[in-house]
Structures are given as C-alpha cells and as structure tokens.
Amino acid sequence: MPILAWIYRCIMGSGSSLSSRSSTPERKIPEINRKNSICHENWNGHVITNDVAPILISRDCCEEFQIKIEKPKPVLGSISEGNSEHALIQGVYFLVFDHFKGIDEINTLSKYGVANFRSTGHGLPVYGMGQPSGVGLHCVVNYLQNETQEDVIFMNLRDEPVLFLNHDGDLKPYTPRFKDSLLQNITSRSKPKQVEAAIAKEVIQIATTDEDNQFYFYNDVMNLMEDPHKYHVQFFDDFQTTEEVYAQYLLSRPKTKYLRLPFCSSSSPSEDAVDSFLSLVKEMPGFFDHANTTLPAFVVNCQTGQGRTTVAMVMCCLLLSHKRGYQEQIGGAKIPKHEVKKEEQGQFLSVCKLVELLPNGLEIQKEVDVMINICGELINIREEMYDSKNKMTNLQQDYNINGVSARSYFLSRTLKYLERYCFLIIFNAYLHDQFSQMFLCSFQSWMRQRPEFVRLLSQKNCTQENATSSILTKAGCVLVSDESFESDVMGSKLDVGVSNFRSVAGIPTYGMAQPTFKGLEQLMSYLTDNKHRHPVVHLFNLRSDLVVDCNGETYSPKSKNDLGTNIFHANISIEDVEEKETRLKNEILSDKSSLEVHTDIKQPSVNMEFKSVMTMREMYESKVSDGDKLIYHHFPMSNYENSPTEENFDSIMAVLQDLKEFYTDEDGPALLFSCHNGKTWTTVGMIIAGLVCWHKRGFPVGTKVGQQERVSLPNAEYTKGEFAIVMELVRRLPKGLQVKREVDLMLDKCSETMTPMHYHLREIIFSTCNKIKTCSKENKKSLLMLSLAYLERYIYLILFNCYLHMERASEWKKTFTNWMKETGYQVGAYKTLNMLNFHDVKELEETDVYSCRERWMENCQNIEFSTATKVCHSVQFK
C-alpha cells in the first residue's frame, strides 16, 4: 500500500481506503442512503451523503475516498407560535411566495400569465407587469412576438433578492422575509445578484442534509394554517436565481435585451441605475437616427407591477417621446392634455421650487404630467401624492396601518410619490439637455453639477401653497419648553443669562444656546459694557424648528410620540418660518382652554394658559425697542445630523463680507451664533465666521508648516482628520494641506473654549465611527450615518476655506454655491462627497458606501416639512 494511502487510511479509519475492493461482487446500498444518493451521467457510481461524510462509490463497489466535512448547524426558528421549527436562511429569513391574494388588480393573470400586465398605448410600446413566473415570462415573450416587436428591453426593477423554485412545471418566485415584517421585502443594497446566489447555495446545502432533500417554503403568510410546505430542492436546477430564469426565456431572441435595474421600493431610481438604463439604450443601433422611426419596446416589472413599474414606464415614455419628438399626436393616437383637478390645486413647495430652477420648467412639468396620465391605469403618481396628503391632513384620529400610525403612513407615502414626481421632472429636464448629444454627459455627472436637485430629492416638502392646517392639533404635536432640555454644561447662565455661552480667542465671535427674553437682555448688557464695548451685535439664529416665547419662556412644537426630538424645517425660507410661527402663536392664543404643555419631558404634561405669546421676530423687536443695538439674522439650518448647505455658507458670508470694521478694530461688532442647545450649528457658525475673520485680519501662529503640536496617540492620524478620503481631496485642492491646517486650527480654537461640551469635530468623527466596531448590528447603520455626516461637515469646511483663499482677490463676489458647481466640480468635490467611507480604518474596510442622496434622506427622517431651497433673509432692527 502506498505510504500516502496508508496515512490517509489511518486518519480516516479502516473503513476508508483509496482503492479497496469488496470481496463480494455487488454491494447493496441501504435504502436510507439511496434517498441521499446522487447519480450523474458522467460518474459511473453514486455519491452518498450522510451525517458523517460524503462517500463516492463506483459501480464495481470500489470505495474511492471519504472526506470529513464540518458543516455549521443552521439556525432554527418558527414563523409563529404553533408552526413547525426549521432552518432559517442566513439565520433570520423565511422564504415567502412572491405573489399574494389580490395582487392582480386588473385581472390579467388568466389571459397573459402575469399579474397587472398592461401597455401604455398611444403608439408607445411600453409595457408594465408584476413579477412573472417562468411560465408567465414565456407567455409575455410569445405575446410580444405576436405583436411583431423586434427590439425589446426587459427591465427588472427588483432591488430585493428573488429566487425561483422549480415546482409543478413552473418556476415560481420566492423572496426572503423577516419574521416581524412578512409583508415587506428586504433590500440588498443594489447587490441582488450576489445575495440571490448566496441564498440559493445555502438552501441547497441545508436541503441536502435532509433525508428527503426538502426545504420549507411559505405560500400564504396571511393564512399560516397550511404553511410551511416542504418542497424538493437538491440541485441548482431546482432553485434558480433571477438572472438564470430570465436568461432561459429571453436570450434565445437575438434582439431582446435584459437589464436588472435595482430600484428601492421607497424612493426614486439612483443616478447609477439611470445611467445603466441609458447605456443599454445607447447600444441599440439606430436609436438616435431620426430617419429610423421604429421604436423599441420596453417591458418593465417590479413585484406587483404598480409603484416602481409605473415610474419606469413614465421614464421610458419620456425617452421615446424625445426620440420621436414630443407632440400631441403620437402614432396616430391623441394624447390627452393634462387638466388640473380640484383636489390637485395648490402646488407642493418642492415642485414649485424645482420648476423655478429649471429652464422652461412649466413645460417640462406638463410633459411629465401627460406621460403620468397615460401610464396611470394602476397608479397615477401625481394623484397618489395628493390623495395621501389629503388623507393625512384630514385625519381626525390616528390609527394603525401595518403596524405604524396612519399619519406616519400617509406622510411617508406622500413623500415617496412627491420624490418620484420631482425625479421624473428632473429626468425629463436631463433628456431635454442631453438627448440631442446622445447623453454625452452621464446622468450622475449632470446631477453632480446641480447639487440643489440632489438636496431637493432628499429633503422633500409636502407643504402646499397657502396651507393653513393646524400646527399643534392636527399635526399631533404638543408644546415643549426649551428649558426641559436644559444642559448648561458651560455654566454660563448665572454670569451672562444664557446657556453654553463662549467665545473664540482673538476674534469677536461668540456662541450660545436659545436665549429667553430676560437672558438676551442680560447678555446684551454684557457684550456692550465698558469692558467689551461692542458697538453692535449681529445675532445669527440658526434654528429651523418653530419657536415661540410664551410668558417669558421659549417653547417649540414636538411630536407627542417623540418629545425629545426637534421637528426641523430643512432649508426653509425665513418668510415661511415666520409665517408658521405666526400661525402657531395665533393657534395658542385662540385656544380659550388651557394647553397641554411639557415643561420637563421626563415628567407628565401639565395644562397651562399663556397670556403673552411672541414669535422670535417679535421677541427681538421688543428688545431692540429698548435701545439695544442688535442686528438679527435668521438662517434656518437643517437637522443636526446634516451638513450645512452651500446656501447656508453663502447666507453667513453675505453678512460678514460687508462688515468693514471688525477686522480693523477689535472692539468692532460682535458675531453671536445661536441654535437650540448652543452646540452643533452654533459651533459650525462660529467656525465659518472665524475663518472669514482670519482671511480679513491675517492668520495666527499655528497655521504654518511645523507650528502644530505633535500628537503621539494611537490612531493620531484619524484624530487629526487624516482619513484617506479626506487626504485624497486635499491633495487635489490648491495648497490643500495649508487650507486643511487652517481649518484644523480653527477647530482647535473653538474647542478650547467649549471643552466641557466634549465637541471637537475632528475627534468626534473618529470616536463615532470607532463605536461601529463594537456596537450591535441594529445600531451599525445609524452610527455609520452619523459619523459620515460629521465627516461630510469637516470636508465642507475645508472646501469653504479653499473658496475663501481662491476668491479673496475678488472680495468673494462669486458665491460659494457657484464656486462649488464650477471649481468644486472640477476637483471632484461632489464625487468625493458621494462616496464617503472609512475603509482605511481597521475593521471598517467592508462598511457600506452611501451616496449623498441616501445620507441626506436618512438624516431627514425627523424633518416634518422640509423644502429643498432657502431664501436667505436678514432683518436689521433700527
């Protein structure tokens, strides 16, 4: 016996050998093992699997080899109490049939083999449908052949993983679902192909350890009496991925193309998805040839064939109308004009602003409205938007829908369709600009040159023109005192009357929390006394949530379900804020009974009557009437987890660049910044003002090479802000290292006077992302988003300082917004912002990368009414 065979036999036991023949002419395979045996035409024998190891047996009964395989035991679970316990996919998922009762709303399943199959008509070969099975897909292909459609593009919009079980002569779709959300699809972060392949492999591995090679499937999660079902799954042919199924039925047609276009069910398509779609269109010969009047057909599907499918159908119709030329007569069929219905009166503010930003915006919007109408057999995007908003506004008493409050449900639905409506207008504007150039500029690059569109899609405003709904009653809000969040960690209230008051050494820049009327009075006396001698105080109010002064204390409305969270109004104009505060004031005064108020969020509410109510404007006007020299500026910023917008920088810069005296006289005007807690936005405002001051007065010691303190702590490069993504951008900026050093010194200067607040932007970036390594899986995304928001804020400050350097010679006549669109775009600023990550930090190499739109949308979850642009407004009281 060869030495290797002898060693192998010693290890595996005497029952295994490389070439041992049985003394009997034939060995009978036990019946229990025959169930697990695998016969293959190219293998002259059997593969027998058991609990010990797989064994290869040849037909002459020669045992070839035996290999021990250690397989991890799957996690077991049951879908509900009383149901069978079985193995779960990836330890958490159940496999649920993709179709459900009532999915086929227009009754096309029996005729076409798929749910909700329809065409747009009007000479535009665009079709929509729900998720087809294998047989259903075959029926659709045959239907298109009968319609003599040659060039056909199938677009599958499923962002969630879908796998097909070979059962009863059909390939039936199943999707993984969480136990607590069996009616909701999971998202695969635009990687459905990889997830599907991994799930298929895991299911087969688990099934082949079963005596009958079966796995558990659920056909009706609304009625679990007959579930789960055990189906045979032994080979990859029994359980196929989406790509395999579509390839099986489509690739035999030479002029048929297939595209998997992951499209999140709760938002609009990403820029990458649009570019993938248009890249496939550009590959079609003759598409841009005006002499070629033949139109390709588009067949689109999502799960139900409704929301996502309708959006993609409108996109395809817009594209084809640009090819043929937009006209009221297409293919001999008249397209009806869009007529505004009574319930659609009053444009959403986001739509109004978008139309204003676009050249020929109204015409572009009208074209979208027409295409939405001809694609609206199942879902009319515009009508859904208004209908959901009306249901939310007219809600008298809250109730639950699918486990969430009705108000939250209708608000989420309103914002979803509002985003999609705005996206389609933007997409049509892109077609107007780029179709004649054959999409020379990609949609992603085009959007990067227009960041205001990205912010608009991220921060929708569901407020309509002339809205007069209640702020407290119908909105489910209650007044909460700012004092209930009192956290004067700086201990300044006793001395100057306001919380968290501090200054930056060497420049007249100050910060504080929200002041009361009496506190502001005491602080003004402090800043204008003989010691400080500031002739005037510029007060910058950076709050975007509503605030009113009631009986000498400040209050703001908050949700009854979340008393600790401010309701921000992202990028809203000062006119809108003041109008809402006036409505809130009138609502409080008109309520003749006592109001429910929280003076301490840790204690039950109390009923109070207010005799005196003032808006913030009125509070400062009454202070100025006493003779104090106060100039009030209100620049509402977004929530604390977002970065300042380009317009936020321009708002502050517009005031500072006109001040001539503060850089020649140290006793010049005081720059006083305020937000709710005096921490987050107040600090950002102080940094912006401090950098401008240095550019006008000269930079102090500490900004030149070799003047910085040496740091020898672990991970010192990260506490110094030297992340790989930051340094890549810095190296592309003119004198980028010097620009970064100046920002770093200003951060240090601001931190020196607010040490008890533990808020140093560079350090908090790393400390927050470092927590991701040890936090629970549920908290990883929120911590990652928060740390990326801090990182984005840091990058914006570096870019702003670079702008100050480059535009100083022209006295900053160009705005930061325009500089970012021109110079910032050239150096790849928006490209960097769109791919922020911590992949150079140990143990964070594999964290997800979120685009600007994803981050801004995630950070706007607690924004009730947010518009995408802001009109900067300053008011000087004399």
Sequence and secondary structure as in RCSB ss.txt:
>XXXX:A:sequence
MPILAWIYRCIMGSGSSLSSRSSTPERKIPEINRKNSICHENWNGHVITNDVAPILISRDCCEEFQIKIEKPKPV
LGSISEGNSEHALIQGVYFLVFDHFKGIDEINTLSKYGVANFRSTGHGLPVYGMGQPSGVGLHCVVNYLQNETQE
DVIFMNLRDEPVLFLNHDGDLKPYTPRFKDSLLQNITSRSKPKQVEAAIAKEVIQIATTDEDNQFYFYNDVMNLM
EDPHKYHVQFFDDFQTTEEVYAQYLLSRPKTKYLRLPFCSSSSPSEDAVDSFLSLVKEMPGFFDHANTTLPAFVV
NCQTGQGRTTVAMVMCCLLLSHKRGYQEQIGGAKIPKHEVKKEEQGQFLSVCKLVELLPNGLEIQKEVDVMINIC
GELINIREEMYDSKNKMTNLQQDYNINGVSARSYFLSRTLKYLERYCFLIIFNAYLHDQFSQMFLCSFQSWMRQR
PEFVRLLSQKNCTQENATSSILTKAGCVLVSDESFESDVMGSKLDVGVSNFRSVAGIPTYGMAQPTFKGLEQLMS
YLTDNKHRHPVVHLFNLRSDLVVDCNGETYSPKSKNDLGTNIFHANISIEDVEEKETRLKNEILSDKSSLEVHTD
IKQPSVNMEFKSVMTMREMYESKVSDGDKLIYHHFPMSNYENSPTEENFDSIMAVLQDLKEFYTDEDGPALLFSC
HNGKTWTTVGMIIAGLVCWHKRGFPVGTKVGQQERVSLPNAEYTKGEFAIVMELVRRLPKGLQVKREVDLMLDKC
SETMTPMHYHLREIIFSTCNKIKTCSKENKKSLLMLSLAYLERYIYLILFNCYLHMERASEWKKTFTNWMKETGY
QVGAYKTLNMLNFHDVKELEETDVYSCRERWMENCQNIEFSTATKVCHSVQFK
>XXXX:A:secstr
  HHHHHHHHHH TT  SSB  SSS     HHHHTTEEEETTEEEEEE  SS  EEEETT  EEEE         
EE SSTTS  EE BTTTEEEEES  TT  TT  HHHHSSTT EEEETTEEEEEES   HHHHHHHHHHHHHTT  
SEEEEEEE S  EEEEETTEEEEEEEEETTBTTS    TT HHHHHHHHHHHHHHHHTTSTT EEEEBS TT TT
S  EEEE  SGGGEEEHHHHHHHHHTTSTTEEEEEEEE TTS   HHHHHHHHHHHHTSTTTT TT     EEEE
E SSSSHHHHHHHHHHHHHHHHHH   SEETTEE       GGG S BHHHHHHHHHSTTHHHHHHHHHHHHHHT
 SS  HHHHHHHHHHHHHT SS  EETTEEHHHHHHHHHHHHHHHHHHHHHHHHHHHHHGGGTS S HHHHHHT 
HHHHHHHHS    BTT    SSTTTTEEEEEGGGG   TT  HHHHSSTT EE TTS EEEE    HHHHHHHHH
HHTSTTT  S EEEEE   S  EEETTEEEEEEETT TTS  B TT  HHHHHHHHHHHHHHHHH  S EEEES 
TTS  EEE  S EEEHHHHHHHHHTTT  EEEEE     TTS   HHHHHHHHHHHTT  STTT TTS EEEEE 
SSSSHHHHHHHHHHHHHHHHHH   TTSSTT S    STTHHHHTT  HHHHHHHTTSTTHHHHHHHHHHHHHHH
HHTTGGG   HHHHHHHHHHGGGTS HHHHHHHHHHHHHHHHHHHHHHHHHHHHHHTGGGTT S HHHHIIIIIH
HTTHHHHHTT   TTSTT TT     HHHHHHHTTTTBSS  S    EEEE  
